[in-house]
Amino acid sequence: MFSTLTVASAAAWSVFLATGADAFWRMPCVGRTGLARIDPIVQPGEAANHAHAIHGGNNFGMSTTGQDLVNSDCTSCAVKGDKSAYWVPALYFENYDNGQIEVVNQIGGTLIYYLFYSDPNTDETVPGTETVPGTQPQKINPFPAGFRVVAGDTNQRNFTLASESSQQALALKGLGFNCMNYHGETEDSMAYHHLRDKAFLDAKCPDGVRFELTFPSCWNGKDLDSKNHQDHVAYPSGSRSGVCPEGFRHRLISLFFETIWETQAFKNKNGRFVISNGDPTGYGYHGDFMNGWDQQLLSDAVKDQKCSDVAGSGDLKDCPVLFPQFQEEPTQRQCKFDMPPALVNDDCEGPRNGLPGDVPIQEGPEYASKGAQKGGDKPYGSDGNGKSKDQKQDRPQTTGPDVAHPSSEAAASSSSRNLGAILAEKYVVSEDGSSSSSVMTPPPSPASAAPAYASTQWVTEGDKVYEIYVVNTEVTVTAGVTATETVAPTGGAAKHRRGRRHQHHGHAHDHRS
């Protein structure tokens, strides 16, 4: 039976940081402790529905608790005092020629960003804590012992907008699928919230695809978990940055996962990529975090401005609290968990027939069902009956397999964001890539698109919804942009700059809102 875990005093964990919104550190987890159908948060005590790539402490199994992780012998991450567990569903390639499915290799493990964003509306204080005169203090809470959370909705198969500010929309905007090309154009982080098709990846992503996942960072201050592992937390108004909603005014460190998959290894092979939960769209991408930190170490690191600001570099070597516990990549790679006896013969590598756990592949756009996920997962922000906790009514949906939905932080930079309502501006794209616009009209449902057009796409930007009618399917652009492939709208999202050798280390993030 599920029981809610609580902490007696959230204020005991609160600290002030008088640093900018770009404060962060990067936690490389180069080693993978295992690839298995294990999920002690969603499906404790049994084989999980789908396979996960798991990183962190090695005392990991079907019924693992936070204290179990603390008692781990090792960690596959860079700091020995961080024995937390971080896991995401693995990516697979389905070969159309022989019907076999095999796992895609990870490049560089997983990189965890610990981001420090302020919330101007926090309402607790820490007695005796002083701030720098003239600055707005940032109240950041380290994760309390026993804290755990799930980000994303494994059954989602489309981009759903109850409103720009709904929790479900903010969660979807926290997803990113970034095309890696170290010798070509870079893409904005989280510019695309869906996994593009294999033909595009083959042509444009010679160095793989980076999956990105934003975790909610606003906490209710008391519960370490909740029935669906999400209701004790919420996203701020900008998905990563912004204001925490009422009832969730305790600001946590913002977690941001990056995992690069070696999709280029399957170039020119006939097939498609699918996530282990049966999702070929990417909208159902998700991840789990279970705190296994040395609590004193984490608290000291959060309090130390050299660790939380790091002069904008995010490099652990600049943190005097964490760097003494730094371990090199070979040591990280050696850390593995013992496979539970029930899963010893469970083939999660492949090639094999079907996904591990025989998970059905469901393309959507309808919500996945019937074996896509067991356990307590519900739509993010759901009351458990399929209704949004933002609005107790049916949610309007917009779908489009090749549309780029800009992140809320990117959309915030739009000069036309104060319209007070969502409007639609219609663009017709001609064969030469030029576009013309009509007057603004209320957005029609996607089903009402004129059948004469090849396809209809929907793009949200700030307070606008752009409906794009594609005349020639070989040329698809967003408003005012000319290109020969689908491109993301320009905005304020951060660009990633990488070097080939240090896939997770040599790029810059702009984490300002």
C-alpha positions in Angstrom: 0.0 0.0 0.0 1.3 3.5 -0.8 2.0 5.8 2.1 2.9 9.5 1.8 6.4 10.3 3.1 6.9 13.7 4.8 9.6 15.9 6.1 9.1 17.8 9.4 10.7 21.0 8.3 11.5 22.2 4.8 12.9 25.4 6.2 15.8 23.5 7.6 17.0 22.8 4.1 16.5 26.3 2.7 19.4 28.4 1.7 19.8 31.8 0.0 22.0 32.2 -3.1 22.8 35.7 -4.2 24.0 34.6 -7.6 22.6 34.9 -11.1 20.0 32.6 -12.8 22.8 30.9 -14.7 24.2 29.2 -11.6 24.7 25.4 -12.2 27.0 22.5 -12.0 27.3 19.5 -14.3 27.3 15.9 -12.9 28.7 13.5 -15.5 27.5 9.9 -15.1 29.7 8.3 -17.7 29.2 4.8 -16.4 25.9 2.9 -16.8 25.2 0.7 -13.8 22.8 -1.4 -15.9 20.2 -1.8 -18.6 17.2 -3.5 -17.2 13.5 -3.6 -16.6 13.8 -2.1 -13.2 11.8 0.9 -11.8 11.6 0.9 -7.9 9.6 4.1 -8.0 6.8 3.3 -10.4 6.8 -0.5 -10.2 8.5 -1.5 -6.9 9.1 -5.2 -6.2 8.5 -6.5 -9.8 9.9 -6.4 -13.2 9.2 -3.1 -14.8 7.1 -2.7 -17.9 10.0 -1.4 -20.0 13.8 -1.2 -20.0 15.7 1.7 -18.5 19.3 2.9 -18.8 20.3 3.4 -15.2 23.1 5.5 -13.7 24.3 6.3 -10.2 24.6 4.1 -7.0 25.0 0.4 -7.5 22.8 -0.7 -4.6 19.9 -0.6 -7.0 17.1 -3.1 -7.5 13.4 -3.7 -7.8 12.7 -2.4 -4.3 15.5 0.2 -3.8 15.0 3.0 -1.3 17.0 6.2 -0.9 18.8 4.8 2.0 19.7 1.7 0.0 21.4 4.0 -2.5 23.3 5.9 0.2 24.7 2.5 1.2 25.9 1.7 -2.3 29.5 0.6 -2.7 30.1 2.8 -5.7 28.5 5.3 -8.1 28.8 5.6 -11.9 28.7 9.4 -11.5 31.6 11.7 -11.1 31.2 12.5 -7.4 31.6 9.7 -4.9 29.2 11.3 -2.5 26.4 11.3 -5.1 24.9 7.8 -5.0 21.6 8.9 -6.3 19.9 6.9 -9.1 19.0 8.5 -12.4 17.2 6.5 -15.0 15.5 7.0 -18.4 13.9 4.6 -20.9 16.4 3.2 -23.4 16.3 3.9 -27.2 15.9 1.0 -29.6 16.1 0.5 -33.4 13.4 -1.5 -35.1 14.8 -3.1 -38.3 12.1 -3.4 -40.9 14.0 -5.9 -43.0 14.3 -8.7 -40.4 11.8 -7.5 -37.7 14.6 -7.4 -35.0 14.9 -4.8 -32.4 18.2 -3.8 -30.7 19.3 -1.2 -28.2 21.1 2.0 -29.4 24.4 2.7 -27.8 24.7 5.7 -25.4 27.6 8.2 -26.1 29.2 9.4 -22.9 26.6 8.0 -20.5 24.2 10.6 -19.1 24.9 14.2 -18.0 22.9 15.7 -15.1 22.6 19.4 -14.8 22.1 20.8 -11.3 20.5 24.2 -12.1 19.8 27.0 -9.7 16.9 29.2 -10.6 15.3 31.8 -8.4 11.6 32.2 -7.6 10.6 35.7 -6.6 7.5 34.5 -4.8 8.9 32.1 -2.3 7.5 32.8 1.1 9.8 31.1 3.6 13.0 32.5 5.1 16.0 31.1 6.8 16.6 32.8 10.2 20.1 34.4 10.3 20.8 34.2 6.6 22.0 37.4 5.0 21.9 38.4 1.4 24.0 40.7 -0.6 22.5 44.2 -0.4 20.6 45.2 -3.5 20.2 41.7 -4.9 17.3 39.4 -5.2 18.0 36.3 -3.1 17.5 32.9 -4.6 16.0 30.4 -2.3 17.2 26.9 -3.3 16.4 23.7 -1.4 18.7 20.7 -1.6 16.8 17.5 -2.2 15.8 16.1 1.2 16.8 12.5 2.2 14.3 10.0 0.6 13.1 12.4 -2.1 12.1 10.8 -5.4 10.2 12.0 -8.5 9.2 11.1 -12.0 9.3 13.7 -14.9 7.3 13.2 -18.0 4.3 11.0 -19.0 5.2 7.6 -20.5 1.8 7.3 -22.2 1.8 10.7 -24.0 1.9 10.6 -27.8 1.1 14.1 -28.9 1.8 17.7 -27.9 -1.3 18.7 -25.8 -2.0 22.3 -24.8 -4.6 22.8 -22.1 -3.1 26.3 -22.0 0.4 27.7 -22.3 0.8 27.6 -18.6 -0.8 24.3 -17.7 1.4 21.8 -16.0 1.1 19.3 -18.8 2.2 21.9 -21.3 5.2 22.9 -19.2 6.2 19.3 -18.8 6.0 18.8 -22.6 8.1 21.9 -23.2 10.7 20.5 -20.9 11.5 17.8 -23.5 14.1 18.1 -26.1 15.5 16.0 -29.0 18.6 17.8 -30.3 20.2 16.8 -33.6 24.0 16.5 -33.0 26.3 17.8 -35.8 29.7 18.9 -34.6 30.6 20.3 -38.0 27.4 22.0 -38.9 24.6 24.1 -37.6 23.7 23.7 -33.9 20.1 23.4 -32.7 18.6 25.2 -29.7 18.1 23.2 -26.6 14.5 21.9 -26.3 13.6 23.5 -29.7 12.0 20.2 -30.8 9.9 18.3 -28.3 9.5 15.2 -30.4 11.8 12.6 -32.0 12.0 13.4 -35.7 11.9 10.5 -38.3 14.8 8.4 -39.3 15.3 9.9 -42.7 15.9 13.3 -41.1 18.2 11.9 -38.5 20.2 10.0 -41.1 20.6 13.2 -43.2 21.1 15.8 -40.6 22.4 14.2 -37.3 25.8 12.6 -38.0 26.8 12.6 -34.3 23.6 11.2 -32.8 20.6 12.7 -31.0 20.6 14.2 -27.6 17.5 13.5 -25.5 16.8 16.2 -23.0 14.5 16.1 -20.0 13.5 18.8 -17.5 12.3 17.9 -14.0 9.8 19.9 -12.0 11.5 22.0 -9.4 8.7 23.5 -7.3 8.0 21.4 -4.2 5.1 21.4 -1.7 7.7 21.3 1.1 6.5 18.2 2.9 6.0 15.1 0.8 9.0 13.1 -0.4 6.8 11.3 -2.9 3.2 11.1 -4.0 0.9 8.4 -5.4 1.7 9.2 -9.0 5.2 10.4 -8.1 4.5 13.9 -9.4 1.8 15.5 -7.4 4.2 16.6 -4.7 6.0 18.8 -7.2 5.2 21.2 -10.0 6.9 23.1 -12.9 7.6 26.8 -12.5 6.0 29.2 -15.0 8.8 28.8 -17.5 9.2 25.0 -17.2 12.8 25.4 -15.9 12.7 29.0 -14.6 9.9 31.4 -13.5 7.4 31.5 -10.6 6.4 28.4 -8.6 2.6 27.9 -8.4 0.7 28.4 -5.1 1.2 25.4 -2.8 4.6 24.6 -4.3 6.7 27.6 -3.2 9.7 25.6 -2.0 12.2 25.8 -4.8 14.4 22.8 -5.4 17.5 22.4 -7.5 16.3 22.0 -11.1 17.4 18.7 -12.7 18.0 18.5 -16.4 19.0 15.2 -18.0 21.0 14.9 -21.2 21.6 11.5 -22.9 23.1 11.2 -26.4 22.2 8.1 -28.4 24.3 6.8 -31.3 21.6 6.9 -33.9 24.1 7.4 -36.7 25.2 3.8 -36.3 22.0 2.8 -38.0 22.3 5.2 -40.9 20.9 3.8 -44.2 19.3 0.9 -42.4 15.6 0.3 -43.1 13.7 0.9 -39.9 12.8 3.4 -37.2 13.8 4.4 -33.6 11.5 3.7 -30.7 11.8 4.3 -27.0 11.6 1.3 -24.8 8.1 2.3 -23.6 6.8 1.7 -27.1 7.0 5.4 -28.1 8.3 6.4 -31.5 7.2 10.0 -31.1 9.3 11.2 -28.1 6.3 12.8 -26.4 6.3 9.9 -23.9 9.9 10.4 -22.9 10.4 10.5 -19.1 12.8 9.9 -16.3 13.2 9.1 -12.7 15.3 10.5 -9.8 15.8 9.0 -6.4 18.0 10.9 -4.0 21.1 9.1 -2.7 23.3 12.0 -1.9 25.5 12.4 1.2 23.1 15.1 2.6 25.8 17.1 4.3 27.9 17.2 1.1 24.9 18.3 -1.0 23.9 21.0 1.5 27.5 22.3 1.7 27.7 22.4 -2.1 24.5 24.3 -2.5 25.5 26.8 0.1 29.0 27.4 -1.5 28.7 30.0 -4.2 31.9 28.6 -5.9 29.9 25.4 -6.4 26.6 26.8 -7.4 27.9 29.6 -9.7 31.2 28.2 -10.8 31.8 31.4 -12.8 29.3 30.1 -15.3 31.4 27.0 -16.2 29.5 24.3 -14.3 32.8 22.4 -14.0 33.0 20.3 -10.9 36.8 21.0 -10.6 35.9 24.6 -9.7 33.8 23.4 -6.7 35.9 23.1 -3.6 33.2 21.0 -1.9 32.7 18.4 -4.6 36.0 18.2 -6.5 37.8 16.3 -3.7 35.4 13.5 -4.3 35.8 13.5 -8.0 36.4 10.2 -9.7 37.7 9.6 -13.3 35.7 8.0 -16.1 37.3 4.6 -15.9 36.2 4.3 -12.2 32.7 5.5 -13.1 32.4 2.8 -15.8 33.4 0.0 -13.4 30.4 0.6 -11.1 27.6 -1.9 -11.9 24.5 -3.2 -9.9 23.8 -6.9 -9.5 21.0 -8.0 -11.8 18.0 -9.4 -9.9 17.7 -13.2 -10.4 14.3 -12.8 -12.1 15.9 -10.6 -14.8 19.1 -12.5 -15.4 17.8 -14.0 -18.7 15.9 -10.9 -19.7 17.5 -9.7 -22.9 17.5 -5.9 -23.0 20.3 -5.6 -25.5 19.1 -7.5 -28.6 18.8 -8.0 -31.4 15.5 -9.6 -30.4 11.9 -10.0 -31.4 9.9 -7.1 -30.0 10.8 -4.6 -27.2 11.9 -6.0 -23.8 8.8 -6.8 -21.8 6.9 -7.2 -25.1 5.8 -3.6 -24.9 3.5 -2.7 -27.9 4.6 0.2 -30.1 1.9 2.8 -30.1 2.3 5.8 -32.4 -0.6 7.9 -31.1 -1.7 10.6 -31.3 -4.2 9.1 -28.9 -3.0 8.4 -25.3 -1.2 5.1 -25.1 -2.9 2.2 -23.4 -3.2 -1.5 -22.9 0.3 -2.6 -21.8 2.1 0.7 -22.6 2.6 1.2 -18.9 1.7 -0.6 -15.7 1.8 0.9 -12.2 0.8 4.3 -10.9 1.7 6.6 -13.8 -1.0 9.1 -14.7 -0.9 12.0 -17.1 1.2 14.8 -15.6 -1.0 17.1 -13.7 -3.8 14.5 -13.7 -6.3 13.9 -10.9 -6.1 10.2 -11.7 -9.3 10.2 -13.8 -7.8 11.6 -17.0 -8.7 15.1 -16.1 -6.1 17.9 -15.7 -5.7 19.3 -12.2 -5.2 22.7 -14.0 -8.7 22.5 -15.6 -11.3 19.8 -14.7 -12.4 19.5 -18.3 -11.3 17.8 -21.5 -8.1 19.2 -22.9 -7.9 20.5 -26.4 -5.1 18.8 -28.4 -2.8 19.9 -31.2 -0.8 17.3 -33.0 1.7 17.3 -35.8 4.4 14.7 -36.4 6.9 17.1 -37.9 6.2 20.3 -36.0 8.6 22.1 -33.7 7.1 23.4 -30.5 9.4 26.1 -29.0 10.1 25.8 -25.3 8.4 28.2 -22.9 11.7 29.9 -22.2 12.3 30.4 -25.9 8.8 31.6 -26.4 9.2 34.1 -23.6 11.6 36.1 -25.8 8.9 36.7 -28.4 8.0 40.4 -28.9 4.3 39.6 -29.2 3.7 37.7 -26.0 1.3 40.2 -24.3 -1.8 39.6 -26.4 -3.7 38.1 -23.5 -5.1 35.2 -25.5 -3.9 32.5 -27.9 -4.4 33.5 -31.4 -3.7 31.8 -34.7 -2.0 33.3 -37.7 -2.3 31.3 -40.9 0.7 30.8 -43.2 0.7 29.2 -46.6 4.0 27.8 -47.7 4.7 27.7 -51.5 7.1 25.5 -53.3 9.9 28.0 -53.2 9.7 28.2 -49.5 8.2 31.7 -49.4 5.2 32.3 -47.1 2.3 34.7 -46.9 0.1 35.4 -43.9 -3.6 36.1 -43.5 -5.3 38.1 -40.7 -5.4 36.6 -37.3 -8.3 34.3 -36.6 -9.3 32.1 -33.7 -7.5 28.8 -34.0 -9.6 26.1 -35.7 -9.3 22.5 -34.8 -6.7 20.5 -36.7 -9.4 18.4 -38.2 -10.9 21.4 -40.0 -7.8 21.9 -42.2 -8.6 22.1 -45.9 -8.0 18.6 -47.4 -6.4 20.1 -50.5 -3.2 20.8 -48.5 -0.6 18.1 -48.1 -0.5 18.4 -44.4 -1.3 20.8 -41.5 1.2 21.6 -38.8 0.8 23.6 -35.6 3.5 25.7 -33.9 3.1 27.6 -30.6 5.2 30.7 -29.9 4.4 32.9 -26.9 0.7 33.7 -27.2 0.3 32.6 -30.8 -0.5 29.3 -32.4 0.7 29.2 -36.0 -1.2 26.9 -38.3 1.0 26.0 -41.3 -0.5 24.5 -44.4 2.1 22.6 -46.4 1.7 22.8 -50.1 4.8 20.8 -51.1 5.7 18.3 -48.4 9.4 18.4 -49.4 9.7 22.0 -48.1 8.3 22.7 -44.6 9.1 25.9 -42.7 7.8 27.9 -39.8 6.6 31.4 -40.2 9.0 33.7 -42.0 11.9 31.1 -42.2 13.1 29.7 -45.5 14.7 26.2 -45.4 14.8 22.9 -47.1 14.0 20.9 -43.9 11.7 21.4 -41.0 13.4 24.0 -38.7 12.7 25.3 -35.2 11.4 28.8 -34.7 14.1 31.2 -33.6 13.9 32.1 -30.0 15.8 32.6 -26.8 16.6 29.0 -26.1 20.2 28.2 -25.3 22.5 26.9 -28.1 24.7 24.0 -27.3 28.3 24.1 -28.5 30.2 20.8 -28.4 33.5 19.3 -29.2 33.6 15.8 -30.6 35.8 14.3 -27.9 33.9 15.7 -24.8 30.4 15.2 -26.0 28.9 16.3 -22.6 31.6 18.7 -21.5 32.5 21.1 -24.2 29.3 23.0 -24.8 27.8 26.1 -23.3 24.4 26.5 -21.8 22.7 29.9 -21.3 20.4 29.1 -18.4 19.0 32.6 -18.0 15.2 32.8 -18.3 
